[in-house]
């Protein structure tokens, strides 16, 4: 007989814990950090200190899965309990204040370098847009830079279960996991929002055809070379990013902005029995939703696991699915290149 009782193994420093007062894990895409909060009885022989490693495995009864890798950020002791708070590798990036200028790089190269500077391991990171230069200035945290660079390339930056930085697009057309309302899912809500903006346009200081062109480093008074697109106005949004000095990079950022906007057309959340495999970037399909709710694939950007004596639940925030933003680049990039007469 299969035992479907939830269980966990929390390792802090050299101690393993399988019974706590409560356990909260929050996972999120950049520029937010992931965190873990463990509450123990005051008399528990806790030896964890700030800086100690933390790992967590959760088991919903179908098998254990790694969920969190990070370090202890704080330990609070009270007469009736002790509380340990840990952050994932995004915390190290959030502490980083770099002062580095890059030339002739891809966005992914900068992301990998910043991760290395912060001591963060790297998983899959797309190369992303080509940049003639990029200033990783200390007015932004390393995590802010990672989120910014990823957004231009249409990627979602997040920390995986093993503590590695991942920055890849989310193609929410094919589900990674199917959940059923009334089986795994206890509650679901969906909100449909108006999307009146028709287009997004990014422009930089130059409108060169490639980053190695001399024109890529020359400021221009007319990025659109006399073929100004619609806007800015109520239905056409513009953004200025000096580092986007080629039409391809600007087209990529425009497509990514359009993708994020479209993903906000339908948002919502659900609460389920403990689902350890859910992470930011996971694509989920929900079956057996009552009419008129929509069961199309959705992608997740925030996850909250809660386990205590009476609760073993996962809550997730979801966004409308669809193709990855990289799939939009050909059309938008081609349109922008045509508009510029290149």
N, C-alpha and C positions, 0 to 999 in steps of 0.2 A: 504494500500500500504506500502511495506517495505521500510524503509529509509536506503539506502546503503551508506550514507555519513559517512566517518570515523570520529570518535570522541575519546576523551580521558579525563581522570580525573587524574591529577597529584597532589598528596598531599605532601606538604613539610612543616614540622612542623605542625602548626594548620591551614594552608591555603590550599585551593583547587583551582586548576587552570584548566580551560577548554579551554583557548585560549592563545596561546603563539606565539612568532615570529617563533620558530622552536623547534623541539624536536628530539633528536638522542638517540637511545638506542642500545648498543652493548653488546651482550651476547656471552660468550665463555667458553669453557671447560678449566680446570686447565692444565697448570700453569698460564693461563691468567685470568684476572678479568673481570667482567661485569661492564658496566658504563652507566650513563645517563647524557646527557647534555641538559639543558633547557635554551633557550634564551628568555628574556622578555624585553618589552619596558623599558627604563630608568625610566619613571614615574610610573611604576607599584609599588604598595605598598608592596614590597618584604620584608619579615621578616626572611627568612631562614638564618641560620648560620651553620658553620661547626659543624658536629656532630648531626644535626637534622635528624629525620627519613624521608625517602622518599618512597612513593609507587606510582605505575603507573598502571592504567587500560587502555587498548586500546580496541577500538570497531571498527571493519571494516564495521559494518552495520549488521553483523550476530549475534551480542551479545558481551558483554564486557568480557574480559579475563584479569586476573592479569598477568602482564608481568615483573615487576621489584619491588624488595624490597631492600632498602639499606640505606645509610646515606650520608648526604652532606659532600663532601670533600673540596670544595672551592666555594667561591662566588666572582665573578669579576664584578666590576661596571665600566662602561664607560659612556661618555656623551650621547650616543645614545641607550645603552642597558645594561642589566645586564645578566650575565651568571652564572648558577649554575651547578656545576659538582658533581655528586654523584657516589659512587661505591657500589657494592653489597657486600655480606658477604665474598667473596673471598679476598676483600681488608683487612679485619681484619686478615685473615690467612696469607696474604702477609706481614703484619706488625709483625707477631709473630716470635720471635727468641727463640725457645725452647732449653733447655739443659737437656734432660731427656733420660734415658736409660731404655728400657723395656726388660723383660725376659719372655719367654714362652707365647707369645701372637700371635694373628692373626693380619694381616695387618689392618683389619677393626677396631680392638680394638684401635690401635695406631691412626688411622684416627679420630675416635670418641673422643679420649682423647685430641688430638691436637685441634679439633674443640671446645671442652669444654674450653680448656685453652684460646682460642681466643674469647670466648663468642659467638660462632656460633651455631645455632640450627642444629640438624642433622635429615635428613630424612632417606631414604633407603640407607644403606651402607652394602655391602657384606662383609662377614668375610674375604674372600681372603686367601692368603697364610699363612701358619704357620711359625713362626719365633722363633728360639731359643733365639735371642736377636735382638734388634734394637736400634740404637743410633740416637735419634732426636737431632742432634747437631746444634748449632746456625750458622754454616757456610751456612746453607740452611734456607729459610723461611719456616714457617708452610705450606704455599701453595705448595712450592716445595716438601716438604716431602709427602704431600697428593697426589700430582701428581705422585711421584715416587712409592709410595706404591700401588696406584691404578693401575699403569702401570704393575707392577709385577703380579697383579691379573687379568689383562685383563679388568679392569673397567675404565669407563669414569667418572671422577670427575667433577661435575658442581654444580651450585647453582640453585635451583628451583625458581619458581615465588614467593614463600612465604619467600625466603631468607634462606632456609635450604640447607645444604650440602648433596648432593646425590653422591654416588659412586657405580655404578652398571655396569655390562657389557651391551653392545649394541648388540642385536640380530637383524640384519638388513635383516631378511628373510620375515618378515610380516610388512607391512606398517601401521603406525599409522594414516596416512593422505594421501589422494590422491589429487593431483593437476593436472590441465590440461593446457597444453601449448595452448595459444590462448584464455584461459578463465582467470584463476588466474595468470598464468605466462606470463610475457611480453618478457622475454629473458632468454635463457639457453645456457651455454657453457660447453662442456665436453672435457677433455684431457685424452688420454690413454697413459700411461707411461710403459716403459719396466720394468720388474721385474726379473733381472737375478739372484738374490740371491736365493739359493735353501733351505737354512736352517739357523736357528739362534740357538746358544747354549749359555746358561747362566751357569756359574759355581761359586761356593763359595769357602770358605776356608775348608769346610768339605763336605763329601758326605754321610751323615748319612741317615738312613731310616726313622727316626722320630726326632722331636726336643727334646724329652726327653731322647734320647740316649746319653750316655757319649761321644760318638764319635762326636756328633753335636758341641761340644765346643773344639774339638781337631783339630788344623790345619793339613791338609794333603798335601803331596807333589804331590799327584795324585788324583784329584777329580774324575777321570773316572776309577779308579781302574784297570789300564792297558788296558782298552777298549776305547781308545781315538777315538772320532767321527771325521768325516772329518772336515778339516779346522784347523786354520783359513786361508782363502784364498779368492779369488775373488768372489766365489759363496757361501761361508759359513762364516757367521759372528759369532764372539765370543764376550762375554762380561763377565767381572768379577765383581761379587757383593758379598762381604764378608758376608753380612747378609743372603744370601740364602744358608743355610747350610744343606739342605736336597735335595734329588733327586726330591721330589714332588714339592718343591718350585722352584727349578731350571727349572723343566719341565713346570711349570705354566708360569714363566717369558719368557721362550723360545716360548711357544705357543702364548703368548700375543704379543711378538715382531713379530712373523710370521703373526698374525692377522692385526696388524697395517701396516705392510709392504704390505700385500695383499690389504688392504683398499686403499692404495695409487696407486693401479694399474689404477684406474679411478677416477679422481677428477674433480671438476667443480664448477660452481656457477649458481644461477638463481636469477632473479629479478621478484617479483610478486607484485600485489596489496596487501595492508597491510594484513599480516597474523599473528595476535597476538599470536596464539597458538604455533608457531614454537619456539623451544628451542634447545640448544645443546643436542644431544642424540635422537632427534626426527627422526623417520624413515619415509621417504616420497617415494611415487611412483608417477612418472610423466607420464601422459597419453598423447597420440596424438603427440608424438615427431616425427619430420620428419626423414625419413631414411637418413643416417644409424645410427642416434643417438639411444642410449640404454635407455629403460624405466624401467629397473630393479630397485628394491628398493635401496635407498641410505640413508645414515645417515648424519646428520648435526652436525658440531662442532662450527660454528660461525654464528651468526645472527646479522643483522643490520636493525633496524626499523627507518625510517625517515618520519617525519610528519612536514609539514609547510603549508603555504597558498596554494601552488600549488602541493604539493607532499604528497602521503601517500603510501610508498613503503616498501617492505621487501626484503633484499638481503641476501642470505645464501650461505655458502660454504658446498659442499657435497663430500662424499667419497663413494666408491663402497660398496655395501651391502654384506651380507653373514652371516653365523652363528656367534654367539658370540664366543669370544676366549675361553671361558670356555668349549665349545663343542669340542675344539681341544685338551683339556688337557689329555683325556684318552689315545689317540693315542700317543701323544708326551711323556707324562709322562711314559707310559708303555714302549715305545721304549728306553727311557733313563734308566729306571730301569733295563731293560733287558741288555742294554749295560754295565751297571755297575756290572751285575751279582748278583743283589739283589733279 
